[in-house]
Amino acid sequence: MKHLFFLHLCLFSLLPLTQKAQSSSVIAGKNILNIQYTVMDITRMYYKNVEYTDANNLKLGGFAPIGLVFEHVVSEKFGFGLEFSYGQTTISYTQKTNTYSYSSKTYNYSLVNSTLSMGLRMNFHFVNTRNYNAYSFLTSGYRSVKNVYSSDQPEYNNHTEVSPFPIGIKAGIGLRYFSGNMGIYTEIALASQFLNFGLSFKL
């Protein structure tokens, strides 16, 4: 994980060297589509390394959030659009329970965590050269988190929990590198989707 942070540091340190470029990678009036994958998700890390560290036969499945970000570039300094993402984490483990006959039996337990986010997005571009585009961003809107707990233990209360306040806010910084109409990008956010990578397309 340290190598990822070092890569981010190197990329942002190169930005001043690109300031003399003759054209801009982000042009007013154009649209950009990002296809995003979260490589460091705080929720998945918490389940694996904190809440279920003592669980027997722990298995972590599902997939980290994937998403789309659409941006309409209003000016070389500002753009707005929509952001959508969905991810699912599955947890399964076993636990021994004492029975009335003074013996023990192993039961299976599972958790399915689903997260759906949709919101309005604003990008504030502070570096805009021929190949590089660095920006800060703010996304706010709908965010739903649902946890489904289940077990084959007869006395276990299978149940579903849904976030009572489905509101989400995410802020962070990003960096794109373009070659023609296609590029790659990375973002760091103050949210569960902490570190993201993906592809960018000029439409």
C-alpha positions as CSV (number, residue, x, y, z in Angstrom):
1,M,0.0,0.0,0.0
2,K,2.9,2.3,0.6
3,H,3.9,2.0,-3.1
4,L,0.5,3.4,-4.1
5,F,0.9,6.5,-2.0
6,F,4.5,6.9,-3.3
7,L,3.1,6.7,-6.9
8,H,0.5,9.5,-6.1
9,L,3.2,11.7,-4.6
10,C,5.4,11.3,-7.7
11,L,2.5,12.0,-10.1
12,F,1.5,15.2,-8.3
13,S,5.2,16.3,-8.0
14,L,5.5,16.2,-11.7
15,L,2.6,18.7,-12.3
16,P,4.6,21.9,-12.1
17,L,6.8,20.6,-14.9
18,T,3.8,20.5,-17.3
19,Q,2.7,24.1,-16.8
20,K,4.3,25.3,-20.1
21,A,2.2,23.1,-22.3
22,Q,0.6,24.9,-25.2
23,S,-3.0,23.5,-24.9
24,S,-5.4,22.2,-22.2
25,S,-6.6,18.7,-21.7
26,V,-9.9,19.8,-20.3
27,I,-11.8,22.2,-22.6
28,A,-14.9,24.3,-21.9
29,G,-18.1,22.9,-23.4
30,K,-16.8,19.3,-23.6
31,N,-17.9,16.2,-21.6
32,I,-15.8,13.6,-19.8
33,L,-16.7,10.2,-18.7
34,N,-14.8,8.3,-16.0
35,I,-15.0,4.6,-15.4
36,Q,-14.0,4.0,-11.8
37,Y,-12.8,1.1,-9.6
38,T,-12.1,1.4,-5.8
39,V,-8.8,-0.2,-4.9
40,M,-8.9,0.8,-1.3
41,D,-12.3,0.6,0.4
42,I,-12.4,1.5,4.1
43,T,-15.6,-0.6,4.7
44,R,-14.0,-3.8,3.3
45,M,-10.8,-3.1,5.3
46,Y,-12.8,-2.6,8.5
47,Y,-14.7,-5.9,8.2
48,K,-11.5,-7.8,7.4
49,N,-9.1,-6.3,9.8
50,V,-11.2,-5.0,12.7
51,E,-14.7,-6.4,13.2
52,Y,-14.2,-10.1,12.2
53,T,-10.5,-10.7,13.0
54,D,-11.4,-13.4,15.5
55,A,-14.0,-15.2,13.3
56,N,-13.4,-18.8,12.4
57,N,-13.0,-19.7,8.7
58,L,-13.5,-16.1,7.7
59,K,-14.2,-15.6,3.9
60,L,-14.3,-12.1,2.3
61,G,-16.1,-11.9,-1.0
62,G,-18.1,-9.5,-3.2
63,F,-16.5,-6.7,-5.1
64,A,-15.2,-3.2,-4.2
65,P,-17.3,-0.3,-5.6
66,I,-17.3,0.4,-9.3
67,G,-18.8,3.5,-10.8
68,L,-19.3,6.1,-13.4
69,V,-18.6,9.8,-13.3
70,F,-20.0,12.1,-15.9
71,E,-18.6,15.7,-16.1
72,H,-19.7,18.6,-18.3
73,V,-16.8,21.1,-18.4
74,V,-18.2,24.6,-17.9
75,S,-14.8,26.3,-18.0
76,E,-11.2,25.3,-17.7
77,K,-11.6,25.8,-13.9
78,F,-14.9,24.2,-13.2
79,G,-17.1,21.3,-14.2
80,F,-20.2,19.6,-12.9
81,G,-22.1,16.4,-13.5
82,L,-23.3,13.1,-11.9
83,E,-21.6,10.3,-10.1
84,F,-22.9,6.7,-9.6
85,S,-21.3,3.7,-7.8
86,Y,-22.2,0.3,-6.4
87,G,-20.3,-2.2,-4.3
88,Q,-21.0,-5.3,-2.3
89,T,-19.0,-7.0,0.4
90,T,-19.9,-10.5,1.6
91,I,-18.6,-12.0,4.9
92,S,-19.0,-15.6,5.9
93,Y,-17.7,-17.4,9.0
94,T,-18.4,-20.3,11.4
95,Q,-19.0,-20.3,15.1
96,K,-19.4,-23.1,17.6
97,T,-22.4,-23.0,19.9
98,N,-23.0,-25.2,23.0
99,T,-26.2,-27.2,22.9
100,Y,-28.5,-28.4,25.7
101,S,-26.8,-31.8,25.6
102,Y,-23.5,-30.3,26.6
103,S,-22.0,-30.8,23.2
104,S,-21.2,-28.2,20.6
105,K,-22.3,-27.6,17.0
106,T,-20.8,-25.4,14.3
107,Y,-23.1,-23.0,12.6
108,N,-22.6,-20.7,9.5
109,Y,-23.0,-17.0,9.6
110,S,-23.0,-14.5,6.8
111,L,-23.3,-10.7,6.2
112,V,-24.0,-9.1,2.8
113,N,-23.2,-5.3,2.8
114,S,-24.4,-3.4,-0.2
115,T,-23.7,0.3,-0.9
116,L,-25.4,2.4,-3.6
117,S,-24.4,6.0,-4.2
118,M,-25.8,8.6,-6.6
119,G,-25.0,12.3,-6.4
120,L,-24.2,15.6,-8.0
121,R,-20.6,16.2,-8.6
122,M,-18.5,19.4,-8.9
123,N,-14.9,19.5,-10.1
124,F,-12.5,22.4,-9.5
125,H,-9.6,22.2,-11.9
126,F,-6.3,23.8,-10.6
127,V,-3.9,22.3,-13.2
128,N,-5.0,22.0,-16.8
129,T,-2.3,21.3,-19.3
130,R,-2.0,19.4,-22.6
131,N,-1.7,16.0,-20.9
132,Y,-2.4,16.6,-17.2
133,N,-5.5,17.6,-15.3
134,A,-5.5,17.9,-11.5
135,Y,-8.6,18.9,-9.6
136,S,-10.5,18.8,-6.3
137,F,-14.0,17.6,-6.2
138,L,-17.2,17.5,-4.1
139,T,-20.0,15.0,-4.5
140,S,-23.3,15.0,-2.5
141,G,-26.5,13.1,-2.9
142,Y,-28.1,9.8,-2.2
143,R,-26.1,7.0,-0.4
144,S,-27.8,3.8,0.7
145,V,-26.1,1.1,2.9
146,K,-27.9,-2.2,3.5
147,N,-26.7,-5.0,5.7
148,V,-28.3,-8.5,5.5
149,Y,-27.4,-10.8,8.4
150,S,-28.2,-14.5,8.3
151,S,-27.3,-17.9,9.9
152,D,-28.4,-21.5,10.0
153,Q,-28.4,-21.3,13.8
154,P,-32.1,-22.0,14.7
155,E,-32.2,-19.3,17.4
156,Y,-30.5,-16.6,15.3
157,N,-32.5,-13.6,14.3
158,N,-32.0,-13.2,10.5
159,H,-32.5,-9.5,9.8
160,T,-31.8,-6.6,7.5
161,E,-30.5,-3.2,8.5
162,V,-30.8,-0.1,6.2
163,S,-29.1,3.2,6.8
164,P,-31.7,5.6,8.4
165,F,-30.2,8.7,6.7
166,P,-29.4,7.9,3.0
167,I,-27.2,11.0,2.5
168,G,-23.6,10.9,1.3
169,I,-20.9,13.5,0.9
170,K,-17.5,12.9,-0.6
171,A,-14.6,15.3,-1.2
172,G,-11.1,14.7,-2.5
173,I,-8.5,15.4,-5.2
174,G,-7.8,13.7,-8.5
175,L,-5.3,13.5,-11.3
176,R,-5.9,12.6,-14.9
177,Y,-3.4,11.9,-17.7
178,F,-4.7,12.2,-21.2
179,S,-3.3,11.0,-24.5
180,G,-5.7,12.2,-27.1
181,N,-9.3,11.6,-26.1
182,M,-8.5,8.8,-23.6
183,G,-6.7,8.8,-20.3
184,I,-6.1,7.3,-17.0
185,Y,-6.8,8.8,-13.6
186,T,-6.6,8.4,-9.9
187,E,-8.5,9.9,-7.0
188,I,-8.1,10.1,-3.2
189,A,-11.3,10.8,-1.3
190,L,-12.4,11.5,2.3
191,A,-14.9,8.7,2.2
192,S,-15.2,4.9,2.3
193,Q,-14.0,4.8,-1.3
194,F,-10.6,6.1,-0.3
195,L,-8.4,5.3,-3.3
196,N,-9.7,4.9,-6.8
197,F,-8.3,4.3,-10.3
198,G,-9.9,4.3,-13.7
199,L,-10.2,5.4,-17.3
200,S,-11.3,8.8,-18.6
201,F,-12.8,9.4,-22.0
202,K,-13.5,12.8,-23.7
203,L,-16.9,12.7,-25.3
